[in-house]
Amino acid sequence: MTSVIALAGLALEQNRDLDRARGHLRSGLLRSMLAGDVELASDVSAEMWGPLPADPVRVVIADLPAATADRMTEFLELRVDDRDGRLFFGRAGDSVVVICEDEDRGIADEVAGEFEVPAGVSDAGPLADLARLHEQSLRSVERARETAPAVVWFDDISRQGVLAFLARTDARAVARATLEPLLEYDRAQGTSLLDTTRTWLEHGGQFDATAQELGVHRHTVRSRIALAEKLLARDLSGFHARADLWAALLATE
């Protein structure tokens, strides 16, 4: 009995060592693919697990808490076996990176739901363009962490446009300073100058459309915008000034 227990313990330790070695191999192959060497990763993966996912692929990045790292790895290994290798994953720091075929993109919801972690999903694209897809997934998981656990798709945030990212940068402080004259005036006078300016920008600077939405006369809108220009010390008749002000509004919202 003692000998059996000793042999079982040795076998378990060897299995742990093998799992660690397999994990290191996966991480190394992932770095190789991100560096552009997909051929090497394809050859090794074919020998170890099966072929890499076929185009088009998506990249899924999910947080990997230390407490659930082993369980998540086992979870993904089982998914790899179910798909004859046509799903690849590797660890990258405190995250796990999953490369899957487009039709298998539901793996993101599985991981996020099972382990209650944020996950980001890239657009679909060729495996040869993995570095770009990886960058998209990074941006997506950053957004997902704000409402974790959640799954965020890059397509959803890309539709919001580049300016939407300003709210998640140091531009917020600059934006608040830009809008402060309007905010201070509204606080002191009990007016809605900032709201009028926002609505006016939303309607492309059209006074009639803005007046209709606000339920006021167009001359009232004109006078408010003129006052806003005076307080901001800028001419809002040009595109650049309007774009800058709109960006400030987005950054503070």
N, C-alpha and C positions, 0 to 999 in steps of 0.2 A: 504493500500500500504506500509506504514511504517513497519507494522508487517511482511508482506511478505518478504520485503527486509531484515529485521533482521533475520528471519528464514532461508532465503537463505544464508546469510552470515555465520550463525552458522553451517549450513550444509556443506558449503565449508570448513570451518575451521576444522570440524570433519573429512572431507575427507582427508584434508592435514595431520591431526594427524594420521589417519589410514594408509595413504601412508608411512609416516615416520616410523610408527611401523612395517609395512610390510617390509620396507627396512632394519630396524635393525634386524628383524627376519631372513631375507635372509642372511645378513652378518654373523650373529651368526651361522647359519646352514653351511655356507661356511667354516668358521673356524673349525667347528666340523668335517666336511668331510676331510679337509686338515690334521686334527689331527688323522684321521683314523676311526672316528665314523660315518660311512656311514649309519648304521642302523637307528640311531636317526633321521638323516636328511631325510631318506627315509620315515619314518613314518609321520613326520611333513609335509613334502612336499605333500604326498598323501592326507592328510586332507585339505591342503590349496590350492594347485594348480594342483595336479596330480602326477603320478609316476615320479621318476627321470629318466633321459635319460638312455637308455639301452646300454650295451656294444656292440661294442667298442665306447668309447667316446673320444672327444677332448676337450682341454681347450683353450679358447680364452681369451686373456687379451688385453684390449684396454684402452688408456688414457681416463680419465673422467674429462674434463674441467668443472669448476664450472658453467660457463655460459650455458652449454648445459646438465648439469647433470639431471635435471628434464625431459627434452625432451628425452634424451637417455633412462632413466628409463621407461618412457611411451612407447617408441618404443619397448623396450625389453618385457615389460608386454604384449603388443599386440602379440608379437611373441610367448610368452608362451601360451597365450590363443589359438592361431591358432594351436598349437601343442599339445593341451590337457595336458600341463604341462611337456611334454618330452623335455624340455629345462629349464635349471636352471641358474640363474645369481645372483650375489651378489657384493656389493661394497667392495673394499679393498683399503682404503686410497684414493689416487687420481686416481684409476683405477677401472674398472669393470671387473669381472671375469665371463665368460660365460662357462657353461658346456653343450655341445651338443653332439648328436649322430653323428657318423662319416659321415653319409649321409647328415647331416644338416650343414656341415662345412662351407658352403657358407655364413653363418651368419657373419663370419669375414669380408668378402668383403662388406656385407651390412652395417655393423656398420662403417667400415673405410670410405666407400664412402659417406654415409649419413652425417656423422659428421666430416669428414676430420681429422681423428685422426689415429695415428699409432696403429697397432694391431699385436699381435704375436700368432701363433697357434702351439700347441703341436702335437706330433705324436698321432696316435690312440692307445688306450689301455683300460684296464678294469677300472671301476670306483673305484675299491678297490686300485688301484695304482695312485690315484688322486694326491698325493703329488709330485710324480715324474713328472707327466704330467704338473702340475702347474709350477714346476721348469723349464721345457723345454719351456713353454710359456713365462715365465719371461725373459729367455735368448733371445727368439725370439723378444719380444717387445722392448728390449733394442736395438737390431739391427735395428728394424723398425723405431725407433726414429731418427736414423741417416739420413734417407731419407724420413721423415714424410711428408705427410701422406702415409703410405704404409702398406701392409700386408706381414709379413715374416713368413715362415713355418719352423719349427725346422728341418724338414727333409732336407731342402735346406742348412742350415748352418752346420748340422752335417756331411754332405757329404764333406765339406771343411776340416774336421779334427780338432783336438784339437789345432794344432799350429795356425790355422787361428784366434783364439781368442787372440793371443798374441798382435795383432795390437790394441787391445782395452784395454790394461792393461798398467801398469807402465813399462813393458818390453821395450817399444818403446825407452825410453831414453838410456837404457843399450845397446839396439841393435845399435843405432846410434853411440855410443861410440865404439862399437866393429868394426863397418864398417868404422869408420873415417879414418884409415890409407889408405884404398883403395880409399876412396873418395878424400882424400887430394892428393894422388899420381895422380889420374886421372885429378884433377883440375890443378895441377902443370905441368903435362907432356902432357895433352891433349889426354890421352889414354882412353881405355874402359876396364880397368882391372876388375872393378866390374861387368860389363855386361858379360865378359868372365867367371868369376867365377860363376855367377848365371846360365849361360847356361850350364856350366860344371856340376854343381850340379843337374840341371834339367835332365841331361842325365846320372845320376848315376855315375859320375866320369869317363865316357868313353871319352877318348881323340879323337878317330876317329869320333864318332857321333857329338861331340862338334865342331870339326874342320869343318865337313861337313856343319853344320848349319851356322857357322860363315863365311864360305868361306875362311878359312886359312889352313895352313899346320898343321898337328897334333903336330909337334915339336914346332910350335909357341904357341899352346895351352899349351903344357907342360912347356914351359919357363914362360908363364904368370902365370900359377898356382904356379910354384916354387917361382916366385916373390911375389905372393899373400901370400904364406906361410911365406915368410921372413918378409913381412910387418906386417902380423897379429901375427907373433911369435907363430905359431901353426902348427902342422903336420896334413894335411888334408887327410892323407891316411886312417885314422880310421873313423868308423861310427859316434862316439860321436862328434868328431870335425866337421864333415860335417853336422850333424843334428843341432848342435848349430849354425853354420853359416847360415844354411837354415832358422832356426827360426828367426835369426836376420834380414834376408832379408824380411821375411813375416811381421815381426813386424814394419818395416819401410815402408812397402808398404800399 
